[in-house]
Amino acid sequence: MTPGEPVDLTAEERAERLGTGGVGVLSLDTGTDVAPHAVPVSYGFDPVEEVFYFRLAVGPESTRGEVNHREAAFVVHEATGDDWWSVVARGELVRTDEESVSTASLEGLDRVEIPYVDVFDASLDEITFAFVRLDPDEVTGLRSD
């Protein structure tokens, strides 16, 4: 291995770095040749199921459109000096109230901590939120050597 060559993170290392929640960037497929809709969001991570949870603003004022059954990629990273790591998850978003995932989601939401990150022009009590989960088809992680 060449010094500085990225090293794959194991599932345990990914879980350690992700913790039970934090902030990352969620990119949603637009279904067109337009660039993905990418926004910083807070997340909760369930290391038992390796599933991500999000509290997303929904409704007519939302710029991201419908989120249920939408392809997405989620990135979390950190850099300190020469050391860095990143985790990328890809899959489909599903609302947690959807029957096919509701029971598993209730159990998973007990294991996560989604921080509140206020990036809205309106008061939080004026915004409608939905809980969605990303049960990734693929999760990868890299770190500096």
Disulfide bonds with the S-S distance in Angstrom:
none
